[in-house]
Amino acid sequence: MRERVAVIGLGYIGLPLSLSFAMKGTPVIGVDVNAQLVEQINAGITHHLERYKGKGIREILQEQLANGRFRATTDYREAIPGALAVVITVGIPIKNGDPDTSYLLSAVSSVGELLEPGQIVIVRSTVIPGMTGGIIREILEKKSGLAAGEDFDLAYCSERIAEGRAFEEFESMPVALAGINGRSAAAAEAIIAKVTTNAPIYRASDMAVVEISKVMENVQRDVNIAMVQEFARLTEALGLDIYEVIAVANTHKRVNLLTPGPGVGGYCLPNALYYLLPRAAEKNVPLDLLRLARQINDRVPAFLVDQVNRWVKEKGKVPQDVTVAVLGIAMKDFSSDDRISPPLETVKLLQQAGYRVKAFDPAVPASYPFKVERFEEAVRGADVILILARQEGMPLDDIAAWRPLAAPELFLVDTRNVYKKEDVAPFNVDFWKI
Ligand SMILES: NC(=O)c1ccc[n+]([C@@H]2O[C@H](COP(=O)([O-])OP(=O)(O)OC[C@H]3O[C@@H](n4cnc5c(N)ncnc54)[C@H](O)[C@@H]3O)[C@@H](O)[C@H]2O)c1
């Protein structure tokens, strides 16, 4: 009897999803086109920062490799034949505002070439609404010569986990799915239930409903954060603390304001609108509010650089003589993910303005010419410090220890609510926080 699952794409979703299946007893072969990544994974190495029941993802990976329930490959022929289910997690990057579906469709094509009767394909990527029942179905049918909903099953199941909480949320985050027909939906539910053991699985009437709902869930957060950025500008002008205002507002049971920060990054939120735009354009629906929210969030790095420029001018300095320490280049706190990361945009704008920039982030594996390896190295001699993402190994709590390393005249910009005014008051710092 078939029981193995093939997971296509071994990134931030595919790897922890594969390991979740494996930990629950389902054997998995994961496929990725990145040979170096596959080699690292098979050697038990990953830079993700996921944890589950006290174990880090590396330990979990090494355990599942050792017990034989998981391995990675670049060769679809090792994964698709004989599998019960194929779960696709290859994404759609946005390039200059346009979704690039080529990676996902290439993966679909490779699956289609090897698809066998009786298998189920579950698309778990975030897609342009309508793709699973449209182009993805067409490619699978054409490549396999099989009929969706008859010879093989096809379903869409959105992915809602947050990086850093993947293992726990695969288990406990409610899931929405739909199939090309009732049989496919039931087959998908049986597969997803192997991982989602502790939350309801909702079945929608149509795959497009789940596809668009996923994108709208992300857009909702993007718009909420843009709104809170505007609230922050206003509360600052009024001399009020935005974080206290948010805390008070959120005591209302039906209010959930998110937090402002250095901008919105990562793969999910900044991309979401661009998955809706092609469908909106076809139907002449303008989506004005959603576009404006995107612009507001995109402008935050420039706004931060304006704050630095303002301070530099006030002090009679010029950017060329000012060293800026950027603390955190990940797209959010305690993450290794620097995709579409506002801190990287901020660094770019600072450099364009003529500043010397040193950035420190112990969690991000990528190397950059401006990246330094030690916290002290970043802070030493800095005239300006921008806190853009917190990480383990960033000793911010002990201000007394790091303050003497920085320049005597210091501008500290806190976008992550690390400090209160009172915390920094004794340390001779010009302090500004979002
Ligand atoms: N990261 C998140 O927190 C998150 C949350 C919810 C949903 N999603 C969605 O999940 C999907 C995957 O996101 P991710 O963050 O894991 O992306 P990722 O870029 O980390 O991983 C995708 C992987 O697919 C591989 N790949 C590309 N083309 C391939 C092909 N033809 N065959 C096999 N592998 C191929 C890449 O090498 C990469 O390792 C996206 O659609 C994303 O929008 C992500």
PDBQT file of the ligand as one rigid body, heavy atoms in Angstrom, charges set to zero:
ROOT
HETATM    1  N1  LIG A 501       7.673  31.159   4.305  1.00  0.00    +0.000 N 
HETATM    2  C1  LIG A 501       6.504  31.272   4.886  1.00  0.00    +0.000 C 
HETATM    3  O1  LIG A 501       6.403  31.629   6.068  1.00  0.00    +0.000 OA
HETATM    4  C2  LIG A 501       5.235  30.938   4.137  1.00  0.00    +0.000 A 
HETATM    5  C3  LIG A 501       4.030  30.948   4.841  1.00  0.00    +0.000 A 
HETATM    6  C4  LIG A 501       2.875  30.627   4.178  1.00  0.00    +0.000 A 
HETATM    7  C5  LIG A 501       2.928  30.322   2.823  1.00  0.00    +0.000 A 
HETATM    8  N2  LIG A 501       4.112  30.340   2.138  1.00  0.00    +0.000 N 
HETATM    9  C6  LIG A 501       4.123  29.977   0.721  1.00  0.00    +0.000 C 
HETATM   10  O2  LIG A 501       4.736  28.700   0.594  1.00  0.00    +0.000 OA
HETATM   11  C7  LIG A 501       5.451  28.626  -0.633  1.00  0.00    +0.000 C 
HETATM   12  C8  LIG A 501       6.897  28.263  -0.369  1.00  0.00    +0.000 C 
HETATM   13  O3  LIG A 501       7.494  29.296   0.369  1.00  0.00    +0.000 OA
HETATM   14  P1  LIG A 501       8.931  29.130   0.993  1.00  0.00    +0.000 P 
HETATM   15  O4  LIG A 501       9.098  30.257   1.951  1.00  0.00    +0.000 OA
HETATM   16  O5  LIG A 501       9.119  27.735   1.485  1.00  0.00    +0.000 OA
HETATM   17  O6  LIG A 501       9.846  29.357  -0.312  1.00  0.00    +0.000 OA
HETATM   18  P2  LIG A 501      11.379  28.985  -0.490  1.00  0.00    +0.000 P 
HETATM   19  O7  LIG A 501      11.888  29.838  -1.571  1.00  0.00    +0.000 OA
HETATM   20  O8  LIG A 501      12.040  28.970   0.853  1.00  0.00    +0.000 OA
HETATM   21  O9  LIG A 501      11.336  27.481  -0.996  1.00  0.00    +0.000 OA
HETATM   22  C9  LIG A 501      10.977  27.102  -2.274  1.00  0.00    +0.000 C 
HETATM   23  C10 LIG A 501      11.961  26.025  -2.715  1.00  0.00    +0.000 C 
HETATM   24  O10 LIG A 501      11.533  25.542  -3.978  1.00  0.00    +0.000 OA
HETATM   25  C11 LIG A 501      12.677  25.211  -4.717  1.00  0.00    +0.000 C 
HETATM   26  N3  LIG A 501      12.333  25.101  -6.134  1.00  0.00    +0.000 N 
HETATM   27  C12 LIG A 501      12.253  26.081  -7.082  1.00  0.00    +0.000 A 
HETATM   28  N4  LIG A 501      11.885  25.547  -8.265  1.00  0.00    +0.000 NA
HETATM   29  C13 LIG A 501      11.717  24.220  -8.060  1.00  0.00    +0.000 A 
HETATM   30  C14 LIG A 501      11.341  23.130  -8.895  1.00  0.00    +0.000 A 
HETATM   31  N5  LIG A 501      11.041  23.309 -10.177  1.00  0.00    +0.000 N 
HETATM   32  N6  LIG A 501      11.304  21.889  -8.344  1.00  0.00    +0.000 NA
HETATM   33  C15 LIG A 501      11.608  21.683  -7.039  1.00  0.00    +0.000 A 
HETATM   34  N7  LIG A 501      11.963  22.668  -6.208  1.00  0.00    +0.000 NA
HETATM   35  C16 LIG A 501      12.011  23.922  -6.705  1.00  0.00    +0.000 A 
HETATM   36  C17 LIG A 501      13.665  26.310  -4.390  1.00  0.00    +0.000 C 
HETATM   37  O11 LIG A 501      14.994  25.905  -4.660  1.00  0.00    +0.000 OA
HETATM   38  C18 LIG A 501      13.379  26.541  -2.911  1.00  0.00    +0.000 C 
HETATM   39  O12 LIG A 501      14.264  25.798  -2.079  1.00  0.00    +0.000 OA
HETATM   40  C19 LIG A 501       5.279  29.985  -1.313  1.00  0.00    +0.000 C 
HETATM   41  O13 LIG A 501       4.207  29.919  -2.197  1.00  0.00    +0.000 OA
HETATM   42  C20 LIG A 501       4.949  30.902  -0.156  1.00  0.00    +0.000 C 
HETATM   43  O14 LIG A 501       4.216  32.014  -0.583  1.00  0.00    +0.000 OA
HETATM   44  C21 LIG A 501       5.269  30.626   2.785  1.00  0.00    +0.000 A 
ENDROOT
TORSDOF 0
